[in-house]
Amino acid sequence: MQALVTGGTGFIGSHVVRQLLKQKINVRCLVREGSRRSNLDGLGVSYVIGDLRDAHSLKVALMDCRMLFHVAADYRLWAPDPAEMNRVNIEGTRALFQAAGDAGLEKIVYTSSVAAVGRPPSPPAPLPHEGDRAHHNPYSAPSPGSLREGGRRPGEGFEELDPTPDQLIGPYKQSKFASDILARDFAKQGLPLVIVNPAAPIGAQDVKPTPTGKMIVDFLNGRMPGYVDTGMNFIDVEDVAAGHWLAAEKGRIGERYILGNKNMTLKDFLESLAQISGRRAPRFRIPYALAWLAGAVSTGLSSVTRREPAIPLDGVRMAHAPMYYDASKAVRELGLPQTPIETAIEKAVRWFREHGYVRH
């Protein structure tokens, strides 16, 4: 069996490629002319030169394929031309799904994002008298053993929520939500498509790096004097890749599956990173107003220099509310692995150090 992977040279995509090879799937990658392929060196995959904005190249790439893993996306928190993000994430996705429908594929897995999933209001903090009592947090990612067959836990069901307008911050989130809706519409029209929504992945091969990887690199290089009061859902990137294959095997057509693991405050994440790396965690909590001002200045300068801001304002705005999710559905229906986040951090730290991202 042969599968086409878009975005195979990227962080998540390169791990999806490795996962497919483990399953004895022949992998073909759609790559742009001159794209960096170091993430796939020595893996024995084939390549087709093309672009999501070139419909003919998509048809050529899909010839003789039975599966498609559409991982490619323009993932930036700032872009000099936001319309370019739409051309890739929305129109490119539309063209690819149309070509996939013409090719008669057996299964399609579309890599969306938790950015395209809504969040309910934050849960209330425990009352003072509850402090010594076990308190169930409906936003915490579950362990497989905590799930009951056929039951729904409190806080589960994020996949049924769409973002409210105030949660769609910036062109990246807006374009990913639009393409997520597009994927659901194609599934309703009969395309054999399953949607996965990864949280913040951590691990090796983050060559660009992603915003999460950049945060780790900045920490390791001593460029993080403080932290903002926020939180995220983290997951080992290898578990994300496994989730893609499991979605192809077991996922229900038209369904969304959050690929996540552990909800952590940024402060707790940085403390884990400090323990693993041997560097000191920042102690200063940066007030949101100060972070917003720094982001506004940095992003304003980028509109003149056309260079990526050191502090993207959209990233600061996203951090104003914790981005917590629950992956219960993927754990229960797909068997999504839940590797300890500390293991993922160790792999990321080791890889960044070994590949010259960290000053010694």
C-alpha positions as CSV (number, residue, x, y, z in Angstrom):
1,M,0.0,0.0,0.0
2,Q,1.2,3.5,-0.8
3,A,0.4,6.7,1.1
4,L,1.0,10.3,0.2
5,V,2.1,12.6,3.0
6,T,2.1,16.4,2.7
7,G,4.3,18.3,5.0
8,G,6.5,15.2,5.5
9,T,9.6,17.3,5.9
10,G,8.2,19.2,8.9
11,F,8.1,18.3,12.6
12,I,4.8,16.3,12.9
13,G,5.0,15.2,9.3
14,S,8.4,13.6,9.6
15,H,7.2,11.5,12.5
16,V,4.1,10.6,10.6
17,V,6.4,9.3,7.8
18,R,8.4,7.2,10.3
19,Q,5.2,5.8,11.8
20,L,3.9,4.8,8.4
21,L,7.2,3.1,7.5
22,K,6.9,1.1,10.7
23,Q,3.6,-0.1,9.4
24,K,5.2,-1.2,6.2
25,I,3.5,1.5,4.2
26,N,5.3,2.8,1.1
27,V,5.5,6.6,1.6
28,R,5.5,9.3,-1.0
29,C,6.0,12.9,0.1
30,L,4.8,16.0,-1.7
31,V,7.6,18.6,-1.4
32,R,8.2,22.0,-2.8
33,E,11.2,22.8,-5.0
34,G,14.2,23.4,-2.9
35,S,12.6,22.4,0.4
36,R,14.8,21.1,3.2
37,R,14.6,17.3,3.5
38,S,17.1,16.6,6.2
39,N,14.3,15.3,8.5
40,L,13.8,12.4,6.0
41,D,17.4,11.6,5.2
42,G,18.0,7.8,4.9
43,L,14.3,6.8,5.3
44,G,13.8,5.6,1.7
45,V,10.8,7.6,0.9
46,S,10.0,8.9,-2.6
47,Y,9.3,12.5,-3.5
48,V,7.0,14.4,-5.9
49,I,7.8,18.1,-6.5
50,G,4.6,20.1,-6.1
51,D,2.7,22.6,-4.2
52,L,-0.7,22.8,-2.5
53,R,-1.5,25.8,-4.8
54,D,-0.7,23.7,-7.9
55,A,-3.7,21.5,-8.6
56,H,-2.0,19.5,-11.4
57,S,0.9,18.6,-9.1
58,L,-1.6,17.3,-6.5
59,K,-3.1,14.9,-9.1
60,V,0.3,13.6,-10.1
61,A,1.3,13.1,-6.4
62,L,-1.8,11.1,-5.7
63,M,-1.4,8.6,-8.6
64,D,-1.4,5.0,-7.3
65,C,-1.9,6.1,-3.7
66,R,-4.6,4.5,-1.5
67,M,-4.1,6.8,1.5
68,L,-3.5,10.5,2.2
69,F,-2.1,12.1,5.3
70,H,-2.5,15.9,4.8
71,V,-0.1,17.3,7.5
72,A,1.2,20.4,5.6
73,A,0.2,23.8,6.9
74,D,1.5,27.3,7.1
75,Y,2.1,27.4,10.9
76,R,3.2,30.9,12.0
77,L,2.0,33.3,14.7
78,W,3.0,36.2,12.4
79,A,3.1,36.6,8.7
80,P,3.9,39.6,6.6
81,D,1.1,38.6,4.2
82,P,-1.7,36.8,6.1
83,A,-3.5,36.1,2.8
84,E,-0.7,33.7,1.9
85,M,-1.7,31.6,4.9
86,N,-5.2,31.3,3.6
87,R,-4.0,30.3,0.2
88,V,-2.1,27.4,1.7
89,N,-4.2,26.4,4.7
90,I,-7.7,26.9,3.1
91,E,-7.5,26.9,-0.7
92,G,-4.6,24.4,-0.8
93,T,-6.5,22.1,1.4
94,R,-9.6,22.4,-0.8
95,A,-7.7,21.6,-3.9
96,L,-6.0,18.6,-2.3
97,F,-9.3,17.2,-1.1
98,Q,-10.9,17.6,-4.5
99,A,-7.9,15.8,-6.1
100,A,-8.2,13.1,-3.4
101,G,-11.9,12.6,-4.2
102,D,-11.1,12.2,-7.9
103,A,-8.4,9.7,-7.1
104,G,-10.8,7.4,-5.1
105,L,-8.7,7.1,-2.0
106,E,-9.6,4.6,0.7
107,K,-8.7,6.8,3.7
108,I,-7.7,10.4,4.4
109,V,-6.3,11.8,7.7
110,Y,-6.3,15.5,7.9
111,T,-4.1,17.2,10.4
112,S,-6.1,20.1,11.9
113,S,-5.2,21.6,15.2
114,V,-6.6,22.3,18.7
115,A,-6.7,25.9,17.4
116,A,-9.8,24.8,15.5
117,V,-11.5,23.3,18.6
118,G,-13.5,25.5,21.0
119,R,-13.0,25.6,24.8
120,P,-15.8,25.8,27.4
121,P,-15.5,28.4,30.2
122,S,-12.6,27.8,32.6
123,P,-13.6,25.6,35.6
124,P,-13.9,27.3,38.9
125,A,-11.0,27.1,41.3
126,P,-11.5,24.7,44.3
127,L,-13.0,26.3,47.4
128,P,-10.6,26.7,50.3
129,H,-12.2,23.8,52.3
130,E,-11.6,21.5,49.3
131,G,-7.9,21.9,49.3
132,D,-7.2,18.6,51.3
133,R,-9.7,16.6,49.3
134,A,-9.2,14.9,45.9
135,H,-10.6,17.4,43.4
136,H,-11.4,16.2,39.9
137,N,-10.2,18.5,37.2
138,P,-12.3,18.0,34.1
139,Y,-9.6,19.6,32.0
140,S,-6.9,17.2,32.9
141,A,-6.0,14.6,30.2
142,P,-7.0,11.1,31.3
143,S,-5.0,8.0,31.8
144,P,-6.3,5.0,29.8
145,G,-7.1,3.2,33.0
146,S,-9.4,6.0,34.2
147,L,-11.8,5.6,31.4
148,R,-14.9,3.5,31.5
149,E,-16.0,1.8,28.3
150,G,-18.9,3.7,26.6
151,G,-19.0,6.4,29.3
152,R,-18.2,10.1,29.1
153,R,-16.1,11.8,31.7
154,P,-16.8,15.4,32.8
155,G,-14.9,17.8,30.5
156,E,-14.9,15.4,27.6
157,G,-16.4,16.3,24.3
158,F,-14.2,19.2,23.2
159,E,-14.4,17.8,19.7
160,E,-18.0,18.9,19.5
161,L,-17.1,22.5,20.3
162,D,-16.2,25.2,17.7
163,P,-14.2,28.2,18.8
164,T,-16.1,31.4,19.7
165,P,-15.0,34.5,17.8
166,D,-12.9,35.7,20.7
167,Q,-10.9,32.4,20.6
168,L,-10.0,32.8,16.9
169,I,-7.0,35.0,17.5
170,G,-4.9,35.8,14.4
171,P,-4.8,34.5,10.9
172,Y,-3.3,31.1,11.8
173,K,-6.2,30.1,14.0
174,Q,-8.7,31.6,11.7
175,S,-7.3,29.7,8.7
176,K,-7.1,26.4,10.5
177,F,-10.7,26.7,11.7
178,A,-11.9,27.4,8.2
179,S,-10.0,24.4,6.8
180,D,-11.3,22.2,9.6
181,I,-14.9,23.1,8.6
182,L,-13.9,22.4,5.0
183,A,-12.7,19.0,5.9
184,R,-15.9,18.2,7.7
185,D,-17.9,19.3,4.7
186,F,-15.9,17.1,2.4
187,A,-16.5,14.1,4.8
188,K,-20.3,14.8,4.7
189,Q,-20.1,14.7,0.9
190,G,-18.6,11.2,1.0
191,L,-14.8,11.7,1.3
192,P,-13.4,9.0,3.6
193,L,-11.8,11.5,5.9
194,V,-10.9,11.6,9.6
195,I,-9.7,14.8,11.3
196,V,-7.0,14.8,14.0
197,N,-6.4,17.9,16.2
198,P,-3.0,17.9,17.7
199,A,-2.2,19.9,20.9
200,A,1.4,21.2,21.4
201,P,3.8,18.5,20.3
202,I,7.3,18.1,21.8
203,G,10.2,16.0,20.7
204,A,13.0,15.5,18.2
205,Q,13.2,16.7,14.6
206,D,11.7,20.1,15.3
207,V,13.9,21.7,12.7
208,K,12.2,25.0,12.2
209,P,11.5,25.0,15.2
210,T,7.7,25.3,16.0
211,P,6.6,28.0,18.5
212,T,6.7,25.4,21.2
213,G,10.1,24.2,20.2
214,K,11.3,27.8,20.0
215,M,10.2,28.3,23.6
216,I,12.3,25.3,24.6
217,V,15.3,26.7,22.6
218,D,14.9,30.1,24.1
219,F,14.8,28.6,27.6
220,L,17.9,26.5,27.0
221,N,19.8,29.6,25.7
222,G,18.8,31.7,28.7
223,R,16.6,34.0,26.7
224,M,13.5,33.6,29.0
225,P,13.6,36.0,31.9
226,G,10.0,35.3,32.9
227,Y,6.8,33.6,32.2
228,V,3.2,34.5,31.6
229,D,0.3,33.0,33.6
230,T,-1.1,30.6,31.1
231,G,-1.2,26.9,30.3
232,M,-1.3,24.4,27.4
233,N,-1.9,20.8,26.6
234,F,1.3,19.0,25.6
235,I,2.0,15.7,23.9
236,D,5.0,13.7,22.7
237,V,5.2,14.2,18.9
238,E,5.7,10.4,18.4
239,D,2.3,9.9,20.1
240,V,0.9,12.4,17.6
241,A,2.3,10.4,14.8
242,A,0.9,7.2,16.2
243,G,-2.5,8.9,16.5
244,H,-2.5,9.6,12.8
245,W,-2.0,6.0,12.0
246,L,-4.6,4.9,14.6
247,A,-7.0,7.4,13.1
248,A,-6.5,5.8,9.7
249,E,-7.1,2.4,11.1
250,K,-9.9,3.0,13.6
251,G,-11.2,6.6,13.2
252,R,-14.8,7.2,12.3
253,I,-15.3,9.1,9.0
254,G,-16.1,12.8,9.6
255,E,-15.1,12.7,13.3
256,R,-12.5,14.9,15.0
257,Y,-10.0,13.5,17.5
258,I,-7.9,15.7,19.8
259,L,-4.3,14.3,20.0
260,G,-3.2,15.5,23.4
261,N,-2.0,14.4,26.7
262,K,-1.2,16.6,29.7
263,N,-2.5,20.0,30.7
264,M,0.2,22.0,32.4
265,T,0.6,25.6,33.4
266,L,3.5,27.3,31.7
267,K,5.2,27.7,35.0
268,D,5.0,23.9,35.7
269,F,6.2,23.1,32.2
270,L,9.3,25.4,32.6
271,E,10.0,23.8,36.0
272,S,10.0,20.4,34.4
273,L,12.2,21.7,31.6
274,A,14.6,23.1,34.2
275,Q,14.9,19.8,36.1
276,I,15.6,17.9,32.9
277,S,18.0,20.4,31.3
278,G,19.8,21.5,34.5
279,R,19.1,25.2,33.8
280,R,17.3,27.4,36.2
281,A,13.6,28.1,35.7
282,P,12.4,31.8,35.5
283,R,10.8,33.0,38.8
284,F,9.4,36.3,37.5
285,R,5.7,36.2,36.4
286,I,5.3,38.8,33.6
287,P,2.0,40.7,34.0
288,Y,-0.3,40.3,30.9
289,A,-0.3,44.0,30.3
290,L,3.5,44.1,30.1
291,A,3.6,41.1,27.8
292,W,0.9,42.6,25.6
293,L,2.9,45.9,25.3
294,A,6.1,44.0,24.5
295,G,4.3,42.0,21.8
296,A,2.7,45.1,20.3
297,V,6.0,46.9,20.0
298,S,7.8,43.8,18.6
299,T,5.1,43.1,16.1
300,G,4.8,46.7,15.1
301,L,8.6,46.8,14.3
302,S,8.1,43.7,12.2
303,S,5.6,45.5,10.0
304,V,8.5,47.7,9.1
305,T,11.4,45.3,9.0
306,R,9.3,42.4,7.5
307,R,11.1,40.1,9.9
308,E,9.5,37.7,12.3
309,P,8.9,39.4,15.7
310,A,10.7,38.1,18.7
311,I,7.4,38.4,20.6
312,P,4.4,37.9,18.3
313,L,1.4,39.8,19.6
314,D,-1.0,37.0,18.6
315,G,1.0,34.6,20.7
316,V,0.6,36.9,23.7
317,R,-3.1,37.3,23.1
318,M,-3.5,33.5,22.8
319,A,-1.8,33.1,26.2
320,H,-4.3,35.3,27.9
321,A,-6.4,32.2,28.6
322,P,-5.1,28.7,29.3
323,M,-5.5,26.4,26.3
324,Y,-6.5,23.2,28.0
325,Y,-8.0,20.2,26.2
326,D,-9.1,16.6,26.9
327,A,-8.0,13.8,24.6
328,S,-10.3,11.2,26.2
329,K,-12.0,10.4,22.9
330,A,-8.8,9.6,21.1
331,V,-7.5,7.5,24.0
332,R,-10.7,5.5,24.2
333,E,-11.6,5.1,20.5
334,L,-8.1,5.0,18.9
335,G,-5.8,3.9,21.7
336,L,-3.8,7.1,21.6
337,P,-0.5,6.6,23.5
338,Q,0.1,8.8,26.5
339,T,3.9,8.9,26.9
340,P,5.0,11.0,29.9
341,I,5.6,14.6,29.0
342,E,8.9,14.5,30.8
343,T,10.1,11.8,28.3
344,A,9.1,14.1,25.4
345,I,11.0,17.0,27.0
346,E,14.1,14.9,27.4
347,K,14.0,14.0,23.8
348,A,13.5,17.6,22.7
349,V,16.3,18.9,24.9
350,R,18.8,16.2,23.7
351,W,17.9,16.8,20.0
352,F,18.2,20.6,20.2
353,R,21.6,20.3,22.0
354,E,23.0,17.7,19.6
355,H,22.0,19.7,16.5
356,G,23.5,23.1,17.4
357,Y,20.4,25.0,18.6
358,V,21.8,25.6,22.0
359,R,24.9,27.7,22.9
360,H,27.3,25.8,25.2
